[in-house]
Amino acid sequence: MTRHLLIISCSNSKDKRPGLLPALERYTGAWYGVINKLKREGKFPGNLDVLIISAKYGLIGSNEIIEYYNRRMDVSRARELNGLIIGKLKQTLEDEEYESMLINLGKDYMEAIRGFERIVPASTRVSMLSGSIGPRKSRLKKWILSIQ
């Protein structure tokens, strides 16, 4: 089965319950609404991996257990995390072969993955979303639903 990878940013909007929650439950922003709705509807593909760039944790998997925090990503923090994030992404890409990758990050978060194109295999089709939130949500949903 071919695999696909989605890279998204963490969210300022979070579930504030105390204790530890999986990242997909902790973050409640726009991208997470799309993903969780598709999961509830049984339309989220089993061959799609989701990685999250977090201002606190760096690059994490969607099921990684995290606590509530309040840290904003800025260019300085993104540059600070860049080496760690690229290293972890490189390992992920070596461990798993992805047919396609969608990157849905804002400007500051893009700085955190600066140089990623040098580590992505030529066989992996890379797409990027940009623009305002509404159209990006729509394109994100369409991309996820296109995965077979």
N, C-alpha and C positions, 0 to 999 in steps of 0.2 A: 504494500500500500504506500503510495506516495505521501509525503508529509509536507506540511506548510507551516510557516512561522509568521506570527504577528508580533510586532514590537510596538508597545504603546507606553504612554507616560502614566505616572501615578496621577492621583487626582487630589485637588485641594478639598473636595467634598469626600468625607469619610464617615463610615459608621463609627460612632464614638463609644460604643460599648467597651467596657474595660476588658482586659485580658487579651488573649491572642485569637486572631481570626485569619483564615486564608486570605491572601491578597485580593482575590476576586470578590470576597465579601466585604473586606475592609474599605476598599475604594468604591465610591458610589457615583462618580462623575459620568459624563456623557458616554464615553466609550464602554464603560462598565454596564450602563443601562442597555446598550445594544447587545452586548455579549450575554448578559444574564437573561434578557428576554428570549434570545435565541435558544439558550440552554433550557429555560422553562418550557419552551414550545417544542423541544426535542429536535431543533434544527441546527444545533451547533455541531460541526463535523468532528468526529473523533480523531481525525488525522491532522488537527490544527493545534499547534503549541502556541502559547501566549507567554511572552516575556514582557516584563514591566520595568521601566526605568524609574527608580524611586530616588527622590532627593535625599532620603535617609539611608536606604539600603543598597543603592546601586542597581545592578541588574538582578532581578529576581523572577522566579517562576510564578505563575498565577496561583498555584496551590501553596506557595510558601507561606508559613504562618508568621504573621507580624502583629505588632502592637500598634495602638493608635499613636500617632505623632503629628506634629505640626511643624514641618520644615518645608520651605519653599525652594524650588529649583531656580537658581539664577546662573548667569554665565560663569561666575567664579566657581560655584559648586559643581557645575557641569564639567568644567575643565579639571577640577580636582578628581572627579570620578572617572574621567575618560579612560585612563590606563586600565583601571580595574574592570570597567564595563567592556572595553574592547577585548581584554584578556578572557573574560568569562564568555563573551559572545564567540570568540574564536574557538574556545573549547567546545561550546555547544555545536558550532558548525562542523567541527571535526568529529564529534560523537554521532551526529545525525545528518543525513542528507536531506535537504529541503528542495522541493521543486520550485516553490515560490516563497517570497517573503514580502510582507507589507509593513511599511514603517509609517506610523501615524504619530508624529511628534511635533511639538511646537518648536519655535526658534531656539530657545534656551536648551531644550532637551536634545536638539540636533547636535549641539556642541558636545554633549556627553558621548555621542557615538562618532565624533569626527574621526575619519580614517577608516570607517567600517568597510568601505568599498574595496579596500586592499585585502580583506580577509574573507570576503564572500566568494565562494566558488563560482566560476564562470557559468556553471550549469544551473545556478539558482537565479530565477527571474525575480528581480527586485522592483517593487512599486512603492511610491511614496504618496501620501495624502498631504494636502496643504489647503489653505483657505479657511473659510469660516466654519464654525462647528456644525451647523445644520447640514450643509452639503457633505461635509466629511463623515458625519454619522451615516448618511444615506449611502455613500460610497463604501464605507466600512461594512455595512450590512450586506450590500450587494456583493462585495468581494468574498465575505465569509460564506454567503449562500452559494457562490459559484464553485466552491471547493467540492470535489467529488471524492 
